[in-house]
Amino acid sequence: MSIPHRIAKAGVLAALASSLLLGGTSAFAAPSAAPSAAPSGAALKSVGHVCYSALPSQAHDTLDLIDEGGPYPYPKDGTVFSNREGVLPKQRSGYYHEFTVITPGSPDRGARRIITGAQPQEDYYTADHYRSFARVDFGC
């Protein structure tokens, strides 16, 4: 399985550390402005943002595992996410990968996921199994 490289520069770690020290704000905010490669239309309107500090602790654990390259708790972790729902910005096949965010008490993988894009810190969180996404903001 091929996992995209996550941390390209040391500055990313410094930014993450400072965001953890400074704390965050609200959990989910209204959809933010589109990245330059994003398509227009309804799919774009479905992507909001979430502060890293507002994510559940299990999402932090998942992001740490991704940065470390595993090992992952489920065999499907790290597989290509096809974006069949069309909610995330349209990209080539293989651009996105999915990872489970463990849900305490769930007998299976649950509905929570982190979807990574090919760019550093291009991470999306969903708590409702791909119906909605929030891009993780590492600066808050």
Secondary structure, 3 states (H helix, E strand, C coil): CCCCCCCCCHHHHHHHHHHHHHCCCCCEECCCCCCCCCCCCHHHHCEEEEEHHHCCHHHHHHHHHHHHCCCCCCCCCCEEECCCCCCCCCCCCCCEEEEECCCCCCCCCCCCEEEECCCCCCEEEECCCCCCEEEEECCC
